[in-house]
Amino acid sequence: MSNSPLSISARYFDGRSTQEYAVSLSIENGCVKLRGDGILRDEALTALEISERTRYGSRRISFAEGAYVEAFDRTAFDQLLAAAAIGESQVVRWQQSWSLTLAALVLTIFTLTVGYIWGLPWFAKGVVVVLPDTTQHSIGHTALQSLEGDFFEESKLPHTRQEDLRNRFNAAVQRSLGDQAPAYTLIFKKSKIGPNAFALPGGFIVMTDELVKLAKEDNAILGVLAHELGHVQHQHSLRNLVSASVVGVVAFMIWGDASSFVASIPTVLLQTRYSREFETEADTFALDFLRRAQIPPAAMAHMFRALQKSSGENAIPELLRTHPATEERIRRFESPDP
């Protein structure tokens, strides 16, 4: 019986051209040997890279300078490695198991789901607690500037009307919260997306001219502003931004190219839907605010009804509509119970 080492047919590429060379490939004494027409090459196995085994496709041994030898007979290649006592890693063997692959997929989905539902909100809340006020203000100011032009332009409300609403809201804040009020800046803008109001990081509260005009009474405007101040108090927009950023980073790690997400941050802040928890928290804040400020909470319900009558449920601003249903929220503000 011959004791000559096992040899298989392969193709060699020198890494400098597309020319391929038919060679025989063998492994002997820790050395890869190639023999063919004009090809005589011996290289230490420790200096080479062997491709992982897959269910389909060729197997390859790559050399340091870019050359490689390729074998399409995967069974013969496996036998060659086995004869040279070169085993597959545990990870590669796991990859070949459908049951283990499926288990890994289920575990990954479970981990991502748990992380998204519970871990991500916890992480976002922790981040905003330690984020300096100056940084939050800078984020909100930059986002506001980015939204200018595409979504908003300078308010057309008379300055006297703007100042009157600011003074009314400031007085309500003082009656309701006193020195415990979060820092905020009320800004009026003419909207290209209809009646709306929203809060940005850093305490920026934006109310559109269209929403002011839609309100039948100033108390309804104060109710909307109280709701947005609730988002400021609990830093909802910043927590949403942190969560969206984490999702963007994970997406970048999986698919690459984070530039498109970074460019969309201002729009994310404007169009993101608060969770049911955030909306309920802001509603609770507004309800308590209005009662402390001696403003009838039903005024907020009137605003919801005006929005419904104006253009239907689907046209209610994103940051006012979202999760609990509008009728549910109306009943809450109309309820006489404290």
C-alpha positions in Angstrom: 0.0 0.0 0.0 1.3 3.4 -0.9 2.1 5.9 1.9 2.2 8.9 -0.4 0.2 11.9 0.9 -3.3 12.5 -0.4 -3.4 14.9 -3.4 -6.5 16.6 -5.0 -7.1 18.6 -8.1 -7.3 22.4 -7.6 -6.9 25.8 -9.3 -4.2 28.2 -8.4 -4.4 32.0 -8.8 -1.3 34.1 -8.3 -3.2 37.2 -7.2 -1.7 39.4 -9.9 -3.9 38.4 -12.8 -7.0 36.4 -13.7 -5.0 33.6 -15.1 -5.7 30.2 -13.4 -3.4 27.3 -13.2 -4.3 23.6 -12.8 -2.4 22.2 -9.9 -2.4 19.2 -7.5 -2.8 20.2 -3.8 -1.5 18.2 -0.9 -0.6 18.8 2.7 2.5 17.1 4.1 4.3 17.7 7.4 2.5 20.9 8.1 3.2 22.3 4.6 0.9 23.0 1.7 2.4 21.8 -1.6 1.2 22.9 -5.0 2.4 21.1 -8.2 1.5 22.1 -11.7 2.7 23.3 -15.1 5.2 26.0 -14.1 3.9 25.9 -10.5 6.0 24.6 -7.6 5.1 26.1 -4.3 5.5 24.9 -0.7 4.2 27.1 2.2 4.0 26.5 5.9 0.4 25.8 6.8 0.6 28.2 9.8 1.1 31.1 7.5 -2.0 30.4 5.4 -5.7 30.9 5.8 -8.2 28.1 5.2 -11.7 29.1 4.4 -14.5 27.8 6.6 -16.6 24.8 5.4 -20.0 25.7 4.0 -22.8 23.6 2.5 -22.2 25.2 -0.9 -19.3 26.7 -2.8 -15.6 25.9 -3.1 -13.0 25.7 -0.5 -9.9 28.0 -0.6 -6.5 28.3 0.9 -5.2 31.9 0.8 -1.6 33.0 0.8 -0.2 36.1 2.5 0.4 38.1 -0.7 -3.1 37.5 -2.1 -2.6 34.3 -4.1 -4.9 31.4 -3.4 -5.7 27.9 -4.4 -9.3 26.8 -4.8 -10.9 23.3 -4.8 -14.4 22.8 -6.0 -14.6 19.2 -4.7 -15.5 20.0 -1.1 -15.6 16.3 -0.1 -12.1 15.7 -1.4 -10.9 18.9 0.3 -12.4 17.7 3.6 -10.7 14.4 3.2 -7.4 16.2 2.5 -7.7 18.1 5.8 -8.7 15.0 7.7 -5.7 13.1 6.4 -3.5 16.0 7.6 -5.2 15.9 11.0 -6.6 19.4 10.5 -10.0 19.6 12.2 -12.8 22.2 11.9 -13.3 24.6 14.7 -16.2 24.1 17.1 -17.9 27.3 15.7 -17.8 25.9 12.2 -19.3 22.6 13.3 -22.1 24.5 15.1 -22.7 26.4 11.9 -23.3 23.2 10.0 -26.1 22.1 12.4 -29.6 23.3 11.4 -30.9 22.7 15.0 -28.1 24.8 16.6 -28.5 27.5 13.9 -32.2 27.7 14.5 -31.7 27.8 18.3 -29.2 30.6 17.8 -31.6 32.5 15.6 -34.4 32.1 18.2 -32.1 33.2 21.0 -30.9 36.2 19.0 -34.5 37.3 18.2 -35.5 36.8 21.9 -32.5 38.8 23.1 -33.1 41.6 20.7 -36.8 41.7 21.6 -36.2 41.8 25.3 -33.5 44.4 24.8 -35.8 46.6 22.7 -38.8 46.4 24.9 -37.2 46.6 28.4 -33.5 47.2 28.0 -33.6 50.1 25.5 -36.0 52.3 27.6 -34.0 51.6 30.7 -30.7 52.5 28.9 -32.2 55.7 27.4 -33.6 56.9 30.7 -30.2 56.4 32.3 -28.4 58.3 29.5 -30.6 61.4 29.7 -30.1 61.6 33.4 -26.3 62.1 33.0 -26.5 64.1 29.8 -25.5 67.8 30.5 -28.2 70.5 30.1 -25.9 72.3 27.6 -25.7 69.2 25.4 -29.5 68.7 25.5 -30.0 72.3 24.6 -27.5 72.0 21.7 -29.3 68.9 20.3 -32.7 70.6 20.4 -31.4 73.8 18.9 -29.7 72.0 16.1 -32.8 69.9 15.4 -34.9 73.1 15.3 -32.6 74.7 12.8 -32.6 71.6 10.6 -36.4 71.6 10.6 -36.6 75.2 9.5 -37.4 75.5 5.8 -38.5 72.0 5.1 -41.3 71.9 7.8 -41.6 75.4 9.2 -41.0 79.0 8.6 -41.3 82.1 10.8 -44.6 82.6 12.6 -47.1 84.9 11.0 -49.0 85.4 14.3 -48.8 89.0 15.5 -46.1 89.5 18.1 -48.7 90.8 20.5 -50.6 87.5 20.2 -47.5 85.5 20.7 -46.5 87.5 23.8 -50.0 87.2 25.2 -49.9 83.4 24.9 -46.4 83.2 26.4 -47.5 85.4 29.3 -50.6 83.3 29.9 -48.7 80.1 29.8 -45.9 81.5 32.0 -48.5 82.5 34.6 -50.1 79.1 34.5 -46.7 77.4 34.9 -46.0 79.6 38.0 -49.4 78.8 39.5 -49.1 75.1 38.9 -45.5 74.3 39.4 -43.8 77.4 40.9 -40.0 76.8 41.2 -40.4 73.1 40.3 -41.1 73.9 36.6 -38.6 72.5 34.1 -36.8 75.0 31.9 -38.6 75.6 28.6 -38.7 77.9 25.6 -42.0 78.5 23.8 -41.6 79.1 20.0 -44.3 79.8 17.4 -43.8 78.7 13.8 -45.9 78.7 10.7 -46.3 75.0 9.6 -46.1 73.3 6.3 -47.6 70.1 7.9 -50.7 71.5 9.4 -51.7 72.1 13.1 -49.1 70.6 15.4 -47.2 71.0 18.6 -44.2 69.1 19.9 -41.3 69.2 22.3 -37.6 68.9 21.5 -34.6 68.1 23.7 -33.4 71.1 25.7 -36.9 72.3 26.6 -37.9 73.7 23.2 -41.7 73.7 22.8 -43.0 74.5 19.3 -46.6 75.4 18.5 -47.7 76.1 15.0 -49.9 79.1 13.9 -52.3 76.6 12.5 -53.0 75.0 15.9 -53.4 78.4 17.5 -56.0 79.4 14.9 -57.8 76.1 15.3 -58.3 76.5 19.1 -61.6 78.1 20.0 -60.2 79.3 23.4 -56.9 80.0 24.9 -57.4 77.5 27.6 -57.3 74.8 24.9 -53.9 76.1 23.8 -52.7 76.1 27.4 -53.8 72.5 27.7 -51.7 71.5 24.6 -48.7 73.4 26.0 -49.1 71.7 29.3 -49.1 68.3 27.6 -45.9 69.3 25.8 -44.3 70.5 29.0 -45.0 67.0 30.4 -42.9 65.6 27.6 -40.2 68.2 28.5 -40.4 67.3 32.2 -40.0 63.6 31.5 -37.5 64.1 28.7 -39.5 61.9 26.3 -38.1 63.3 23.1 -34.5 62.9 24.2 -35.2 59.4 25.4 -36.8 58.6 22.1 -33.7 60.0 20.3 -31.3 58.0 22.4 -33.4 54.8 21.7 -33.5 55.6 18.0 -29.7 56.2 18.0 -29.0 52.8 19.7 -31.2 51.2 17.0 -29.2 53.1 14.4 -25.9 51.9 15.8 -27.2 48.3 15.9 -28.3 48.6 12.3 -24.9 50.0 11.3 -23.2 47.1 13.0 -25.4 44.7 11.0 -25.7 46.5 7.6 -23.2 49.3 7.7 -23.6 53.0 6.6 -25.0 55.0 9.4 -24.9 58.3 7.5 -28.5 58.1 6.3 -29.7 57.6 9.9 -27.7 60.5 11.2 -29.1 62.8 8.5 -32.6 61.8 9.5 -32.4 62.6 13.2 -34.3 65.9 13.0 -37.1 64.2 11.2 -37.1 61.4 13.7 -37.6 63.9 16.5 -40.5 65.5 14.6 -42.3 62.4 13.4 -41.6 59.7 16.0 -44.5 58.4 17.9 -44.3 58.4 21.6 -45.1 55.2 23.3 -48.4 54.7 25.2 -46.5 55.1 28.4 -45.0 58.5 27.3 -48.3 59.8 26.1 -50.2 58.7 29.2 -47.4 60.2 31.4 -47.7 63.6 29.5 -51.5 63.5 29.7 -51.3 62.9 33.5 -48.9 65.8 33.9 -51.1 68.1 31.8 -54.3 67.0 33.8 -52.6 67.8 37.1 -51.1 71.0 35.7 -54.4 72.4 34.5 -56.1 71.6 37.8 -53.4 73.2 39.8 -53.4 76.3 37.5 -57.2 76.4 37.9 -57.8 75.9 34.2 -60.7 73.6 33.2 -59.2 70.3 31.9 -62.1 70.0 29.5 -60.4 72.7 27.4 -57.9 70.1 26.3 -60.8 67.8 25.3 -62.2 70.6 23.2 -59.0 70.8 21.3 -59.0 67.1 20.6 -62.6 67.5 19.3 -61.7 70.5 17.2 -58.9 68.5 15.6 -61.2 65.6 14.9 -63.8 67.8 13.3 -61.2 69.7 11.3 -59.7 66.8 9.5 -60.5 63.5 11.1 -58.6 61.1 13.4 -55.8 60.4 11.0 -54.9 64.1 10.7 -54.4 64.7 14.4 -50.8 65.7 14.9 -48.5 62.7 15.5 -47.3 64.0 18.8 -50.8 64.5 20.1 -52.5 61.5 18.7 -50.5 58.3 18.8 -51.3 55.8 21.5 -54.0 56.1 23.7 -57.0 56.5 21.4 -58.3 60.1 21.1 -61.8 59.2 22.5 -60.2 57.7 25.5 -58.1 60.8 26.1 -61.1 63.1 25.6 -63.1 61.2 28.3 -60.2 61.5 30.7 -60.0 65.3 30.4 -63.7 65.6 30.5 -64.0 63.6 33.7 -65.0 65.6 36.7 -63.0 63.3 39.0 -59.8 64.9 40.3 
